[in-house]
Amino acid sequence: MSNPLADIEKFLEETPPFDLLDGPLRRRAAAAIEVVYRRKGTVLLEIGAKNDTLYIMRRGAVDAHDRQGKFIDRYGEGESFGLQSLLTGKPVRFRVTMIEDGLVWMMPQAIFDALRSSSAEFDTYYVRSLEERLTSALQPRGSSGQTLFMTPMGELVRREPVAVSPDNTIAEAARRMSAHGISSLLVTDGESLSGIVTDRDLRNRVLAQGLDPSGPVSAIMTTEPLTLDASSPVLEGILAMAGRGIHHLPLMREGRAVGMVTTRDLMSLQTQHPLYLAAQIQKATGVEDLVATCSRVPKLFELMLASGMRADQVPKVLTTINDTVTRRLIALAQKQFGPAPAPFAWMAFGSQARQEQSIRTDQDNGLVFADDAPAGAATWFEELARFVCDGLDACGYPYCPGKIMATTDDWRQPLAGWLAHFRRWANLPDPEAVLRVSIFFDLRSVHGDQDLVAQILQALAESGNRRGSGIFIAALARQAAGYDVPLGFFRRFVLAGKGEHRETLDIKASGLMPLTDLVRVRALEAGVTVPGTQARLAQCLEAGRLSRRDADRLTGAHRLLSALRVRLHAEQVRCGEAPHNHLDPRAITHAERVALRDAFVVIREAQQGLLLDYPR
């Protein structure tokens, strides 16, 4: 006589992705499955209904149709359905009907979620499946999908804030979380936010360490958590949570906590893709895992635009992913080589520092470590740099042709070495030499000791007003003013006249580079150390280095050029081409051509302003 449980387990062993589970997990899955017989014509899922079940066809087949009766898909033996509503928590979108008598296996969501949490491979299988399904359902550019990314975070809060005071016991906090069915609590002292406590805190700081649950919750809470204003857009929440690797984000309004948003809340929107990818990066157990995950970045690039994200916002998401990959590689290196022998920081330069990356961007990075590092530390940091830079290259971030990477001895230095670099650069009179080092004046810490980077940023700020640095700033200004803006008489575009890219203009070399460079000059004048172009413009306005008119015009020009470049790259990726920056003005709308001319006029006027301030 056959054993039904053994039969189910054997079938799962041969069915993706259950074949990725180890024996105990597969047995757990088999034990949780309910086997039902359904006749032809039975509706298993109805449009608009809530779904908390993973369906697996054991025998027979089902068809899925949309609200208009249009055929969407057919699922046969061994295939799963009900995934989109199960993963996102949204209502069912398609009616699923038996087209013949058959057997259906039903797995409760609690078990499905537990399997995903226990097996990265199992989870990845379903994440990829979801992306593929959403691709065909995404809204076109300029549609109402954009509102998803710009939705205020506060609109995701569905309940009154659940909170405890710092003096409440750990046991009381746990009971309150259980009673409300939530994974985190605000810890408030009156109207002031003291911290947060999560189910992970209970596991790692109470159960694992054997703490007394009668102690105060303040002993295990996370103090000074990252917060956002409730009016902040969803995109900002995604970037904050993906970039920091956090899962709970308190929302504030007028200094008072009004609720908590979790990664699950954000993943219930179409905006889930950056968070899913970041989560997979953080789970990677080796470089091969990272390479496989990063192969999905081009698809993410397309999805973000297709789902309505503003094109000029995409570079920040791509940079956040690059940062996350870098941090994971550093963690993997430390797992292999052991802990760092001294405090250090990994730094990004250029477009990564500015958070203005597009797809397939070269590496520009460096490493600083403490001056009192012990003997032999330099060798450890050299191995770290090689591991991380090789890993980045494997993940789709090519080596820098100019070798501006931490693998180069000059860009892997103790703090004193970096400070000496900036002192020397501030006195460079040679324009060619200035051109070679200007990239280092866009600098941001990606990982590590912030105090080390803060001292370098202080040296960077001083380089703009140190005695003798006028020659250096003037050389930077002339470099920024020396780019040819592609406008001729009567504001007509000057296009390439021959070669592979004839009748196009290079939107990076002719637009973004001169704009970025001239804003860098104004930032150095003002002692501004933030690297992002738009953040620099805002701080230069605040410091009185730019008028409101000039700051607004340059900000608008930067947004337009960034958006056109991102859209150009997205179309090239979609067509299987290697991304380049040569834009055919005939390929954009009339309104965009007019705006592009205006952007180039703004840049040319700003260049003329630099030449007035720094005459030859």
N, C-alpha and C positions, 0 to 999 in steps of 0.2 A: 504494500500500500504506500502510495507516494506521500511525502511530507510537504504540505502546502507552503510552509515557511521556507523550506529548503528550495522548493521550486522557484519561489519568488526571488530568493537570494541568487540562485543560479542565473536567472534571467537578467537580473540587475548587473551581475558580473560581466555580462556580454553586451550591456547597453550603455552607451555614453550618456552622461558623464559619470554614471554610477560605477563604471569600471575604474574610475580614478580613485575611488574610496578604498581605504584599507578594510580588512575583514571585519573588525568590530563595528566600524561605521556603517558598512554595507548591511550587516546583520541588524543594526539599529533601524536603518531605513526600511528593510524588509518587514520587520516586526510592526512598523507603524502604518503600513499600507492597508487600506480597506479595498477589497475586491468586490466590484459590483457588476451585475449583468444589466445591460440596457438594450432596449429594442430600437430598431430603425425608426427615425423620426423623433426620438427623445432629445429635448433641448438640455444640454449639460450646463451651458453658460448663457445668460441672457444679458443683452446690452443694458448698461446702467446698474447692474447688480454689483454687490460687493463680493469679492472672491478671496477666500483664505485657504485655497486648496491647489496643490500641484496635481494635474491630471496626466496620467501616462496611459497610452493606448497599449493594451496587452493583446487584444485581438479585435479586428474590425477597423473602422475608420470613421472620422468625423470631418465635416466641412465647416469653415468659418466664413460668415458673411457680415458685411457692414450694415448700417442702418437703412441704406437704400437697397439692400438685397444683393449688392455686388459681391461676387466670390472673391475671397481674400486668400485662403490657403486650405490645404487638406493635410490631415495628420493621420498617419498609419501606425502600424505595429512598432513599438519602441520609442515613439515620438511623444514629446511633452507639449502640453498647451496650457493656457491660462497664465502664462509667465508674466506678461506685461502688467496685468492688474495685480498679480501677486508681488512683483518686485517693487512696484511704485505705490501700491495702496490706492490707486485710482479705480474708478468704476470700470467694469468690463466694457470694452469697446466693440467687440464682435460677438454675434450669436454663434454658438458652436452646437452643431446638431449631428446626431448619429446618422450615418447614411446606410448603415447595415447593422444587424444585430451584432453585439460584441461585448467584450470584457474591458472594463475600465478600472485602472488602479488609481486610488486617491490618497495623496499624502498631505497631512495637515501642515499648515504654514510653520508652526512652531518647530516641527522636525526638519522641514526644508531649511529654515533659517539656521538651525543648529548645525546642519551638514555644511552649509556655506561658511559658517564661522570656523568650523573644524578643518576644512580642506580648502586651501587657496586654489588648487587646480579645479575643484568642483565649482567654486564661486566664479572663477574666471570664465569657465565655459558658459555660464548663464549670463554674465555681464556682456560677453561678446555677442551672444544671441540677441540680447536686448538691443544693443547698438544696431545690429543688422536690421532688426524689425523697425526701429524708429527711423532709420534712414528714409524709408519710403513714405513715412507719415509726417516728416518735418515740413514746416511751413516755409514758403519761399521768402527770399530776402525782402525786407520792407513790410512784411505782413504783421499781424497782431502778435506773432510769436515773440517779437522784440519785448513785449510787455512782461514776459516771464523773467527776463534778466533784469528788468528795471523795476519789478515789483518791490515795494518796500518790505524789508524783512519783517516788520511788525505785523504784516498781514498773514504771515505764516503761523502766528501764535493763535492757537485755538482754545486756550483755557486761561483762567486767571493764574497768575504766578503762584507756584507752590514753593513755600519757603519754610525754613527753620531758623532759629536764632543760634548764634555761636555757642550758647550755653546748653542747648538741647543735647541729649545724649545721642551717641552713635546709634543705639538701638531704636530710639524714637525716630531718627532720620530714616533708618531702614524701613520701619513700619509705615512711615508716611509715603515713601517711594512705592512700597508694595500696594498700599491702599489706593493710590492714584494710578498705578500701572505705568510708572515713568522710570527713566533710567538716570535721572539727575535731579538735584534740588538746588535752589538758591539759598545761600546763607546770608541773612540780612540782619542788621542791627538797626532797628527802626526802619528808616527809609534808605539807609546806606547799605550798599552791597559789600559784604565782608569776604565772600568767596563762593565757591560752588563745591558740591560733593556729588560724586557719580557712583554708579554701580561698580566701576573699576576701582575706585578708591576703597570701597567696602571689601572687594576681593583682595587687592594688593596691600592695603594698609591696615586692614583689620584681620581678615581670615588668615592671610599668609604670614603675618607677623604676630598673630595671637594677641592682638590688643583687646583690652577689656571693653566690651560694647557699652558699658555704663559710663565710659569717659565722654568728654565733650566732643561734639562734632567738629569743633574748631581744630582739634588735634589732627584730623585727617583731611580737612578741606583744602582745596587749591585756593591759595590767596592771590589777590590781584589778577584774576583771570582776564584774558582778552575780552573786551566787550565792544559792541557796536551800537550806534544809535538806531532806534527802531525805524527811522526813516531811511536808513542806508539801503541801497538796492541789493537784490539777491546776489548779483554778480560779486559785490564786495564781500558778502558772506562766504561765497564759494572760494574766493581767492584767500581769504583769511583762514578758513578751515583747512583748505588743501595745503596752503603754504606752511602752516604751523603744525599740521598733522593732528588737529584737535577735533573732537566730535560733539562738543557742547559749547554754545555761544550765548551768553546772557545779552539781552537787549535792554537798552536804557532809553528813558525819555525824561528830559529835564532832571537828570541826576538820580532818577529812581529806576530800579529794575522792574521791567514790565513783563518779562517772560524769558523763556529759554528756547532757542532753536537748536535742533540736532541735525547731524548729517542725514538722518532718515527723513526729516522734514524737507531738506533740500533735494534729496534724491526722489521725492515724490513729484518733482517737477521735471520738465524736459531738460532742465539745466544740470541734470545729474552727471553728465559725461566727464567733466573735469574732475569731479570728486571721485568718481569710480576709478579713473585712471590714476589719480594721486594715491588712492587707497591701495591699488594693486602695486604701485611702485614701492610704497612703504612696506608691503608684505614680502617683497622679493627676497629670496634666500640666496641668490647668486647673480652673477653678471648675466648669465643666460636668461634668467627670468626677466631681468630688466630689459634686455634686448627684445625679448618677445613682447613685453608690455609696450615699449616705446615704438614698436612697429605700428601701433594703433594711433600714433600722434597725427599722421596725415589725415586719417579718417575723422579724428576729433576736430581737426582744423576745418574740414568741410562741414561737419555737423554744427559747429558753433555758429558759422555764418548762416547755414540753412535754417537754423532754429531761431534766427532773429537777433543774435548778438550784434551790437554795433561793431563794425569792422575795426574801428580804432581802439576797441577794448580787447580785441583778440591777442595782441602782443603781450599784454600783461599776463593773460592765462598761460600762453606758451612759455613765458619766462618762469612762471611759478612751477610749471612742470619740469623745466630744466633745473631749477633750484632743488626740487624734490628729488630728482634723479641724482644730482650731485651729492646731496646729503645722504642718500641711501648708499651710494658708492663709498663715501667716507666711513659710514657705519660698517659696511662689509669689509673694508680695508682694516679697520680697527679690530674686527672680529678675527681676521686672518693674522695680522701682525702684532696684535696686542694693543694695550692703551697707549696713547701718545705720551712721549717722555717729557713733554713740557706743554704749557698752554700754546695754542696756535689758532689761526683763523684762515679760512678759505675765502678768497676774495674774487669777485667778478668785476671785469672791466667792460667798457664799451656798451653795446646794446643790451647785454644781459644785466649789467649794472643799472642801466636806465630803465629796465623792464620794457624794452621796446623791440623784442625779438620777433622775427617772422619764422617761417618754417626753414629747416636746414641751415641753421646759423653756425658759423665756426666758433670754436672755443676761444675765449679770452679770459684767462684766470691767473691767479697768483696765490702765494702762501706766505704768511708771516708767522714767526714763532718767537717766543720770549727770548730776550737776550741772555738770560741765565740758564738756558737749556743745557743739560749735562753733555759730557763728551759722548759722541756717538749719535746724538739726537739728529744731526743733519742727515745721516744715512737713513734713519727711520722716515724722516719727512720726504726724502727723495723717493723712497719706495712707495709712500703714500701718494705722492704726486703722480708717479708713473701708473699706479693702479687706477687712480681716479681718471686721469686723462685718457688712458687706454680704454677704460670703461665708457667714458663719454663718447669717444670715437665709435665704439661698437654700437652704442645706442642711437647713433645718428647725428651726433654733434662733432663734426670733423675737426681734426687737428688744425690749429691756426697756422696758415702758411708762413706768417712772420714769427712763429714760435713764441708768441706771447701767451705762455702757459707756465704752470707751476713746475713743469719738468725742466724748464730752463733755469740754470743756476741764478741768473740775475733776478728772476721773478719768484724765487723761493729763498727768502732772506730772513734773518732775525730782524727785530724791530729797528735796530740801529741802522741796518742796511737800507731799509725802506725810507727812513727819515733822511738818510744821506742822499738817496735818489732824488727826493723832492727838493732838497736844498740845491742840489746840482742843477736840476731841470729849471728851477726858477731863475737861473742865470744864463740860460742858453740864448745866444744871440743868433744862431744859425736857423733860418726858417725850415730847412730840411730836417734838422735835428728836432725842432719843435713838432713838426708833423709826425715824427716817429714816436714821440712820447705823449702826444695829446690824448691818446686813448686811456692813459692811466688816470686822467683827471675826471673820468667817469668811473667811480669806484663804489662798490657796495659789498658789505659782508654777507656771505651766504651761510656760513657755519662757523661756530667757534667763539673764541674769546673776543667779546665786543670792545673791551678796553684797548686791546692792541690796535684794532681798526680805528677806534676813536682818536688815538694819537696820530695815526697816519692822516686821517681826515683833517685834524687840526693843522698838520703840516701843509696839507693841500690848501686849506683856507688861507694860511699865511703866505703861500707862494704868490697870491695875487696882490699883496700889499707890502711884501718884504722889500727893503731897500735894494735897488738894483733890478727888481723884478719887472720894471716898466718895459724893458727891452723884450722880456719873455711874453708879457701880455700883448705887446704891440705885434710881435711875431704871430701869436695866435690869432689876433684880430685880422691881420693881413691875410693869413691863411684862410679864414672864414670868408673874407671879402673877395678872395681870388677865384672862387668857383664861378663858372659861367652859368648864368640862369638862362634857360632855353626860351627866351623871348626876343623877337626881333622888332622891327618897326611895326607900328600899329598893333602892338601886343600879339603878333602872330607867333605861334610856336616855331622854334627852330628845331627841326628834326634831323636825325641821322640821315646822311645822304647816300650812304652805301653800306655794304656788308650785310651780315645776317639779319641785323635789326634795323634796316633802313626804314625811314618814315616812322620812327618811334623816338621817344625821349626816355632817358634813364631817370626814373622818378626818385631813385635813391641818390645818385651822384649829383643830379642837378637840383634836387629839392630838399630831401631830408638831411643830407650831409651838411650843406651850407647852413641850414636852419639850426641843426643840432650844434654845429661849431660856433655859430655866432651867439647862441644862447649860453653856451659854455663860457664864452668870454665875459658876458654880462654877469654870470653867476660868480666867476672868479673875482670880478671887480667888487661884488657885494659881499664876498666871503661866504657865499652859499655853498654848502657841501652836499646837499641832496643831489642825486645823479639824474633823476628823471627830467626830461625836457619840460613837460608841463608843470611839474612841481617847481622847477627852477624859475619858470616864468612867474608863477604865483609869488614866490619868495622875493624875486627881483622887484616885482610890483610893490610888495609890502615894504621893501627896503628903499623904495624911491628911485631905483636905478632904471625903471621903465615906467612910462606913462600908462594909464589905463588903456588908452587907444592902442598903443603899440603891443602891450601884453595881450590884449584880446585878439588883435589881428594875428599875431604870431601863434597864439594858441589855436585859433581857428585854422590857420594854414597847416600846422603840424597835424591836427586831427584829420584834415582832408587828405593830406599826403599819406599818412599812415593807413587810412582806410582804403585808399586807392591801391596802395602797394599790397595790402593784405588780400584784397579781392582779386588782384592780378595773380598773386601766388596761388590762391585757392583755385582759380580757374586752370592754372597750369598743372597743379596737382591732380585735379579732376581729369585732365586730359592725358595724364601720364608723362608730362614734361618736367624737366628739371627747372625749378623756380629761377627766374631771372627778373630784373627790374625794368625791362624795356616795355614801356606802355605805348600802345597805339591810341592816340587821342580819338580816333574814329570809333574805338570800341566802347567809349563811355558816352553818357547822355550829353545833350547840349548844355543842360544846366551844370553838369559836372565839368565840362570843358571851360565854361565861363568861370566857375569857381577856381579851377586849376590855374587859369591865367591870373586871377586875382591873387592866388597864393604866391605865384612866382613874383608878382609885382611887390607884394609885402616883403618877400625875402630880399629882392633887389634894393628896396628902400632901406631895409635894415642893414644891408651890406654897405650902402652909401653912408649911413650913419656911423658905422664903425670906421670907415675911412676918414670921416671928418674928425673923429675922436683920436684916431691913430694915423695921422698922415705919414706918407713915406718920407 
